[in-house]
Amino acid sequence: MAWEEADGDGVVYSYTVTHRGSVAAFKTPYVIAIVELPNGVRLMSNIVECSPDAVKVGMPVKVCFEDWTPEVSIMQFRPA
């Protein structure tokens, strides 16, 4: 196993829309997706900056980060 650099591009492999959140920081509804990177790696993240109804399997996405604190940033994806 080794680190591999990625440019932040990906596609939505699968997703679900959550209508009932368990954490107040996540305003519902929100999208939890599996994003596939060009190198085949898949990871779980949120899709932001679009309506949950607009998310589709195969949709191109680009990484973005949300600063929660000065020390913590959360990786998310937005439509490319």
DSSP file (Angstrom, degrees, kcal/mol; ACC not computed):
  #  RESIDUE AA STRUCTURE BP1 BP2  ACC     N-H-->O    O-->H-N    N-H-->O    O-->H-N    TCO  KAPPA ALPHA  PHI   PSI    X-CA   Y-CA   Z-CA
    1    1 A M              0   0    0      0, 0.0     2,-0.3     0, 0.0     0, 0.0   0.000 360.0 360.0 360.0 139.3    0.0    0.0    0.0
    2    2 A A        -     0   0    0      2,-0.0     2,-0.1     0, 0.0     0, 0.0  -0.986 360.0 -94.0-150.9 156.1    1.3    3.5   -0.9
    3    3 A W        -     0   0    0     -2,-0.3     2,-0.4     1,-0.0     0, 0.0  -0.451  38.4-166.0 -68.0 144.2    0.0    7.0   -1.2
    4    4 A E        -     0   0    0     -2,-0.1     2,-0.2     2,-0.0    -2,-0.0  -0.997  18.3-124.3-135.8 131.6   -1.1    8.1   -4.6
    5    5 A E        -     0   0    0     -2,-0.4     2,-0.3     2,-0.0     0, 0.0  -0.493  27.3-170.3 -75.4 141.2   -1.7   11.6   -5.8
    6    6 A A        -     0   0    0     -2,-0.2    31,-0.0     1,-0.1    -2,-0.0  -0.963  24.7-140.0-131.0 149.0   -5.1   12.4   -7.3
    7    7 A D        -     0   0    0     -2,-0.3     3,-0.1     2,-0.1    56,-0.1   0.548  48.2-108.0 -89.1  -6.2   -6.3   15.6   -9.0
    8    8 A G  S    S+     0   0    0      1,-0.4    55,-2.0    54,-0.1     2,-0.2   0.431  76.5 126.8  98.0  -0.9   -9.7   15.7   -7.4
    9    9 A D  E     +A   62   0A   0     53,-0.2    -1,-0.4    68,-0.1     2,-0.3  -0.635  27.9 138.7 -86.5 149.5  -11.8   14.7  -10.5
   10   10 A G  E     -A   61   0A   0     51,-2.0    51,-2.9    -2,-0.2     2,-0.3  -0.959  41.0-116.5-166.9-176.8  -14.3   11.9  -10.2
   11   11 A V  E     -AB  60  36A   0     25,-1.9    25,-3.0    -2,-0.3     2,-0.5  -0.975  36.1-101.2-134.2 150.9  -17.7   10.5  -11.1
   12   12 A V  E     + B   0  35A   0     47,-2.0    46,-3.4    -2,-0.3    23,-0.2  -0.607  36.0 178.2 -71.2 119.1  -20.6    9.6   -8.9
   13   13 A Y  E     -     0   0A   0     21,-3.1     2,-0.3    -2,-0.5    22,-0.2   0.834  68.1 -19.8 -88.4 -40.2  -20.6    5.8   -8.7
   14   14 A S  E     + B   0  34A   0     20,-1.4    20,-2.9    42,-0.1    -1,-0.4  -0.962  67.9 178.3-160.6 161.4  -23.6    5.5   -6.4
   15   15 A Y  E     - B   0  33A   0     -2,-0.3     2,-0.3    18,-0.3    18,-0.2  -0.990  15.3-155.3-162.3 165.2  -25.5    7.7   -4.0
   16   16 A T  E     - B   0  32A   0     16,-2.3    16,-2.5    -2,-0.3     2,-0.6  -0.981  21.1-129.0-142.7 152.3  -28.4    8.1   -1.6
   17   17 A V  E     - B   0  31A   0     -2,-0.3     2,-0.5    14,-0.2    14,-0.2  -0.913  20.8-149.1-104.4 123.4  -30.3   11.2   -0.4
   18   18 A T  E     + B   0  30A   0     12,-3.4    12,-1.9    -2,-0.6     3,-0.1  -0.812  21.1 173.5 -95.7 125.8  -30.6   11.5    3.3
   19   19 A H  S    S+     0   0    0     -2,-0.5     2,-0.4     1,-0.2    -1,-0.1   0.494  71.5  51.4-107.0  -8.2  -33.8   13.2    4.6
   20   20 A R  S    S-     0   0    0     10,-0.1    -1,-0.2     7,-0.1     2,-0.1  -0.872  76.3-159.3-135.1 100.5  -33.3   12.6    8.3
   21   21 A G        -     0   0    0     -2,-0.4     3,-0.1    -3,-0.1     7,-0.1  -0.448  18.2-160.5 -84.0 151.8  -29.9   13.6    9.7
   22   22 A S  S    S+     0   0    0     -2,-0.1     2,-0.4     1,-0.1    -1,-0.1   0.501  80.7  58.3-102.8  -8.1  -28.3   12.4   12.9
   23   23 A V  S >  S-     0   0    0      3,-0.2     3,-1.6     1,-0.1    -1,-0.1  -0.989  74.1-141.9-126.6 129.1  -25.9   15.4   13.1
   24   24 A A  T 3  S+     0   0    0     -2,-0.4    -1,-0.1     1,-0.3    -3,-0.0   0.757  97.4  69.1 -61.4 -25.5  -27.1   19.0   13.3
   25   25 A A  T 3  S+     0   0    0      1,-0.1     2,-0.8     2,-0.1    -1,-0.3   0.761  89.4  71.0 -66.3 -24.1  -24.2   20.1   11.2
   26   26 A F  S <  S-     0   0    0     -3,-1.6     2,-0.4     4,-0.0    -3,-0.2  -0.844  77.6-151.2 -98.3 110.5  -25.7   18.4    8.2
   27   27 A K        -     0   0    0     -2,-0.8    -7,-0.1     2,-0.1    -2,-0.1  -0.662  36.2 -88.3 -80.1 129.5  -28.8   20.2    7.0
   28   28 A T  S    S+     0   0    0     -2,-0.4    -9,-0.2    -9,-0.1     2,-0.1  -0.557 100.8  44.0 -88.4 153.4  -31.3   17.8    5.3
   29   29 A P  S    S+     0   0    0      0, 0.0     2,-0.3     0, 0.0   -10,-0.2   0.614  77.6 154.4 -78.4 154.3  -31.8   16.7    2.7
   30   30 A Y  E     -B   18   0A   0    -12,-1.9   -12,-3.4    -2,-0.1     2,-0.5  -0.966  38.7-117.0-141.5 160.6  -28.2   15.9    1.7
   31   31 A V  E     -BC  17  47A   0     16,-0.6    16,-1.3    -2,-0.3     2,-0.5  -0.843  16.2-167.5-104.7 127.2  -26.4   13.5   -0.6
   32   32 A I  E     +BC  16  46A   0    -16,-2.5   -16,-2.3    -2,-0.5     2,-0.3  -0.966  25.2 178.1-106.5 125.2  -24.0   10.8    0.5
   33   33 A A  E     -BC  15  45A   0     12,-3.4    12,-2.4    -2,-0.5     2,-0.6  -0.903  37.3-131.7-130.7 154.2  -22.2    9.4   -2.5
   34   34 A I  E     -BC  14  44A   0    -20,-2.9   -21,-3.1    -2,-0.3   -20,-1.4  -0.948  33.3-160.4 -97.0 120.0  -19.6    6.9   -3.5
   35   35 A V  E     -BC  12  43A   0      8,-3.2     8,-2.3    -2,-0.6     2,-0.5  -0.892   4.8-149.2-106.9 130.0  -17.2    8.8   -5.8
   36   36 A E  E     -BC  11  42A   0    -25,-3.0   -25,-1.9    -2,-0.5     6,-0.2  -0.876  10.1-150.0-101.2 125.2  -14.9    6.9   -8.2
   37   37 A L    >   -     0   0    0      4,-3.2     3,-2.4    -2,-0.5   -27,-0.2  -0.492  31.8-102.9 -86.3 161.5  -11.6    8.6   -9.1
   38   38 A P  T 3  S+     0   0    0      0, 0.0    -1,-0.1     0, 0.0   -28,-0.1   0.769 120.6  60.0 -57.5 -26.6   -9.9    7.9  -12.4
   39   39 A N  T 3  S-     0   0    0      2,-0.1     3,-0.1     1,-0.1   -33,-0.0   0.406 122.6-103.8 -84.1   5.1   -7.4    5.5  -10.8
   40   40 A G  S <  S+     0   0    0     -3,-2.4     2,-0.2     1,-0.3    -1,-0.1   0.295  76.1 137.9  94.3  -9.9  -10.3    3.3   -9.7
   41   41 A V        -     0   0    0     -5,-0.1    -4,-3.2     1,-0.0     2,-0.4  -0.493  37.3-157.7 -70.0 137.0  -10.3    4.3   -6.1
   42   42 A R  E     +C   36   0A   0     -6,-0.2     2,-0.3    -2,-0.2    -6,-0.2  -0.954  14.6 174.4-117.3 137.5  -13.8    4.8   -4.6
   43   43 A L  E     -C   35   0A   0     -8,-2.3    -8,-3.2    -2,-0.4     2,-0.4  -0.972  29.7-115.3-141.4 157.2  -14.5    6.9   -1.6
   44   44 A M  E     +C   34   0A   0     -2,-0.3     2,-0.3   -10,-0.2   -10,-0.2  -0.738  48.7 135.6 -93.8 137.2  -17.6    8.1    0.4
   45   45 A S  E     -C   33   0A   0    -12,-2.4   -12,-3.4    -2,-0.4     2,-0.3  -0.939  50.1 -88.3-161.2 178.4  -18.3   11.8    0.5
   46   46 A N  E     -C   32   0A   0     29,-0.5    31,-2.5    -2,-0.3     2,-0.5  -0.724  27.4-136.6 -96.2 151.1  -21.1   14.4    0.3
   47   47 A I  E     +Cd  31  77A   0    -16,-1.3   -16,-0.6    -2,-0.3     2,-0.2  -0.956  34.6 176.3-104.8 125.3  -22.2   16.1   -3.0
   48   48 A V        +     0   0    0     29,-3.0     3,-0.1    -2,-0.5   -18,-0.0  -0.713  45.6  45.6-124.7 172.4  -22.7   19.8   -2.4
   49   49 A E  S    S+     0   0    0     -2,-0.2     2,-0.3    29,-0.2    -1,-0.1   0.744 100.6  71.9  64.5  27.7  -23.6   22.9   -4.4
   50   50 A C  S    S-     0   0    0     -3,-0.2    -1,-0.1    28,-0.1     5,-0.1  -0.974  90.4 -88.7-159.9 160.3  -26.5   21.3   -6.3
   51   51 A S    >>  -     0   0    0     -2,-0.3     3,-1.7     1,-0.1     4,-0.6  -0.442  34.1-124.9 -67.7 141.3  -30.0   20.0   -5.6
   52   52 A P  G >4 S+     0   0    0      0, 0.0     3,-0.9     0, 0.0    -1,-0.1   0.835 112.8  60.7 -55.3 -31.2  -30.2   16.4   -4.4
   53   53 A D  G 34 S+     0   0    0      1,-0.2    -2,-0.0     3,-0.0   -36,-0.0   0.718  98.3  58.2 -67.8 -20.4  -32.6   15.8   -7.4
   54   54 A A  G <4 S+     0   0    0     -3,-1.7    -1,-0.2     2,-0.0     2,-0.2   0.627  81.0 103.4 -85.3 -14.1  -29.8   16.8   -9.8
   55   55 A V    <<  +     0   0    0     -3,-0.9     2,-0.3    -4,-0.6   -40,-0.1  -0.509  48.4 173.8 -73.6 135.0  -27.3   14.1   -8.7
   56   56 A K    >   -     0   0    0     -2,-0.2     3,-1.9   -42,-0.1   -44,-0.3  -0.979  40.2 -95.7-139.3 149.9  -27.0   11.2  -11.1
   57   57 A V  T 3  S+     0   0    0     -2,-0.3   -44,-0.2     1,-0.3   -43,-0.1  -0.471 115.2  26.3 -60.9 134.4  -24.8    8.1  -11.4
   58   58 A G  T 3  S+     0   0    0    -46,-3.4    -1,-0.3     1,-0.3   -45,-0.1   0.338  85.5 146.4  90.3  -5.7  -22.0    8.9  -13.8
   59   59 A M    <   -     0   0    0     -3,-1.9   -47,-2.0   -47,-0.2    -1,-0.3  -0.460  52.2-119.8 -66.1 128.4  -22.2   12.7  -13.0
   60   60 A P  E     -A   11   0A   0      0, 0.0    20,-2.2     0, 0.0     2,-0.3  -0.492  38.3-177.3 -68.8 137.9  -18.7   14.3  -13.2
   61   61 A V  E     -AE  10  79A   0    -51,-2.9   -51,-2.0    18,-0.3     2,-0.4  -0.905  17.9-149.2-134.7 162.4  -17.6   15.9   -9.9
   62   62 A K  E     -AE   9  78A   0     16,-2.5    16,-2.4    -2,-0.3   -53,-0.2  -0.988  28.9-106.7-133.7 140.4  -14.7   17.9   -8.5
   63   63 A V  E     + E   0  77A   0    -55,-2.0     2,-0.3    -2,-0.4    14,-0.3  -0.330  39.2 171.3 -67.0 146.1  -13.3   17.9   -5.0
   64   64 A C  E     - E   0  76A   0     12,-2.8    12,-3.1    10,-0.0     2,-0.4  -0.947  21.3-133.8-146.1 163.5  -13.9   20.9   -2.7
   65   65 A F  E     - E   0  75A   0     -2,-0.3     2,-0.5    10,-0.2    10,-0.2  -0.957   4.9-155.8-127.8 140.8  -13.2   21.5    1.0
   66   66 A E  E     - E   0  74A   0      8,-2.4     8,-3.0    -2,-0.4     2,-0.6  -0.970  19.5-136.5-114.4 121.3  -15.3   23.0    3.7
   67   67 A D  E     + E   0  73A   0     -2,-0.5     6,-0.3     6,-0.2    -2,-0.0  -0.670  26.6 172.3 -78.1 118.2  -13.4   24.4    6.7
   68   68 A W  S    S-     0   0    0      4,-2.4     5,-0.2    -2,-0.6    -1,-0.2   0.801  73.1  -6.8 -92.0 -37.0  -15.1   23.3   10.0
   69   69 A T  S    S-     0   0    0      3,-1.9    -1,-0.3     0, 0.0     3,-0.2  -0.889  84.5 -91.6-144.1 172.4  -12.4   24.7   12.2
   70   70 A P  S    S+     0   0    0      0, 0.0     3,-0.1     0, 0.0    -3,-0.0   0.761 129.7  37.0 -60.1 -22.1   -8.9   26.2   11.6
   71   71 A E  S    S+     0   0    0      1,-0.1     2,-0.5    -4,-0.0    -4,-0.0   0.635 111.8  63.1-101.9 -17.5   -7.5   22.7   12.0
   72   72 A V        +     0   0    0     -3,-0.2    -4,-2.4     2,-0.0    -3,-1.9  -0.943  51.3 174.7-122.6 123.7  -10.3   20.6   10.3
   73   73 A S  E     - E   0  67A   0     -2,-0.5     2,-0.5    -6,-0.3    -6,-0.2  -0.975  22.0-140.9-121.8 141.1  -11.4   20.7    6.7
   74   74 A I  E     - E   0  66A   0     -8,-3.0    -8,-2.4    -2,-0.4     2,-0.4  -0.882  14.0-132.5-105.4 127.8  -14.0   18.3    5.2
   75   75 A M  E     + E   0  65A   0     -2,-0.5   -29,-0.5   -10,-0.2     2,-0.3  -0.644  38.1 159.1 -78.5 130.3  -13.5   16.9    1.7
   76   76 A Q  E     - E   0  64A   0    -12,-3.1   -12,-2.8    -2,-0.4     2,-0.4  -0.844  31.0-124.9-138.5 174.9  -16.7   17.1   -0.4
   77   77 A F  E     -dE  47  63A   0    -31,-2.5   -29,-3.0    -2,-0.3   -14,-0.2  -0.963  17.4-170.8-128.4 148.3  -17.5   17.0   -4.1
   78   78 A R  E     - E   0  62A   0    -16,-2.4   -16,-2.5    -2,-0.4   -29,-0.2  -0.870  44.6 -75.3-126.8 161.5  -19.5   19.5   -6.3
   79   79 A P  E       E   0  61A   0      0, 0.0   -18,-0.3     0, 0.0    -1,-0.0  -0.311 360.0 360.0 -57.3 139.5  -20.6   19.1   -9.9
   80   80 A A              0   0    0    -20,-2.2   -19,-0.2   -70,-0.1   -17,-0.0   0.459 360.0 360.0 -83.0 360.0  -17.7   19.6  -12.3
